[in-house]
């Protein structure tokens, strides 16, 4: 249960921040920036945070389920699990967002892929650190 809470808390927050950054970067917003423009960016971030959680909660929980399934495969270590979940997050967001618009290219594909990669790897790493898998010995000790 902790794993799902970690993914649900961190995924939409970091993903929303990176998605807003990617869209503003690709639109040319950061070409000539001053302090007021940075302030506007964070105002928009906090005003749109509710929508980040609204639309990002389900994908974050789906990645948590994938992380949970991979966690129960004995041959896959924690580092490999973080990489696998990160690659899945990268590919899903890159294909979902990255092929849109007239300026579809490698930069757009990578920036939108990072929107899924960073929260997925961070959440998977934190889940690995704070959620110990339940072993057969631990189940016997509970009974």
Secondary structure as UniProt FT lines:
FT   HELIX           2..26
FT   TURN            27..30
FT   HELIX           35..47
FT   HELIX           49..71
FT   TURN            74..75
FT   HELIX           78..97
FT   TURN            98..99
FT   TURN            102..103
FT   HELIX           106..130
FT   HELIX           136..142
//
